[in-house]
């Protein structure tokens, strides 16, 4: 399974997302959506975190989709 390292300052989220296989990227996306849903349900327990991952995941999925279409 893929790993996400939120505490490494020298490695940004976009680079980490790019290194994932498509299956791992989709798994990561699904897990983050599940966690966000659970945390939103309990706002008093919601930690402060950076949501840059969402933009990075969507952008990477769009790029991969376009590249797949170009390579056909």
C-alpha positions as CSV (number, residue, x, y, z in Angstrom):
1,X,0.0,0.0,0.0
2,X,1.1,3.5,-0.7
3,X,2.3,5.8,2.1
4,X,1.7,9.6,2.4
5,X,4.2,11.6,4.4
6,X,2.6,14.8,5.6
7,X,5.5,15.9,7.9
8,X,8.3,16.0,5.3
9,X,8.8,19.6,4.5
10,X,11.2,19.0,1.6
11,X,8.7,16.7,-0.3
12,X,5.5,18.4,-1.5
13,X,2.2,16.6,-1.8
14,X,2.2,16.9,-5.6
15,X,5.5,15.0,-5.9
16,X,4.2,12.3,-3.5
17,X,0.9,11.9,-5.5
18,X,2.8,11.7,-8.8
19,X,4.9,8.8,-7.4
20,X,1.8,6.6,-6.7
21,X,0.4,4.1,-9.1
22,X,-3.1,4.8,-10.4
23,X,-4.6,2.1,-8.1
24,X,-2.7,3.5,-5.1
25,X,-3.8,7.0,-6.0
26,X,-7.4,6.0,-6.2
27,X,-7.1,4.1,-2.9
28,X,-5.5,7.2,-1.3
29,X,-8.4,9.3,-2.6
30,X,-11.0,7.0,-1.3
31,X,-9.4,6.8,2.1
32,X,-9.0,10.6,2.4
33,X,-12.7,11.1,1.4
34,X,-13.7,8.6,4.1
35,X,-11.6,10.2,6.8
36,X,-12.8,13.7,5.8
37,X,-16.4,12.5,6.1
38,X,-15.8,11.1,9.5
39,X,-13.9,14.1,10.8
40,X,-16.6,16.5,9.5
41,X,-19.2,14.6,11.4
42,X,-17.3,15.4,14.6
43,X,-16.0,18.9,14.2
44,X,-14.7,19.1,17.8
45,X,-12.3,16.3,17.1
46,X,-11.2,17.6,13.7
47,X,-7.5,18.3,13.5
48,X,-6.0,21.1,11.5
49,X,-4.5,19.6,8.3
50,X,-3.5,20.8,4.9
51,X,-6.1,19.9,2.1
52,X,-3.6,20.5,-0.7
53,X,-3.8,16.7,-1.2
54,X,-7.3,17.1,-2.7
55,X,-6.1,19.5,-5.4
56,X,-3.0,17.4,-6.1
57,X,-5.0,14.2,-6.5
58,X,-7.6,15.7,-8.8
59,X,-4.9,17.3,-10.9
60,X,-2.9,14.1,-11.2
61,X,-6.0,12.1,-12.1
62,X,-6.9,14.7,-14.8
63,X,-3.4,14.5,-16.2
64,X,-3.4,10.8,-16.3
65,X,-6.8,10.7,-18.0
66,X,-5.6,13.1,-20.7
67,X,-2.4,11.1,-21.2
68,X,-4.3,7.9,-21.6
69,X,-6.5,9.5,-24.3
70,X,-3.5,10.9,-26.1
71,X,-1.7,7.5,-26.0
72,X,-4.6,5.6,-27.6
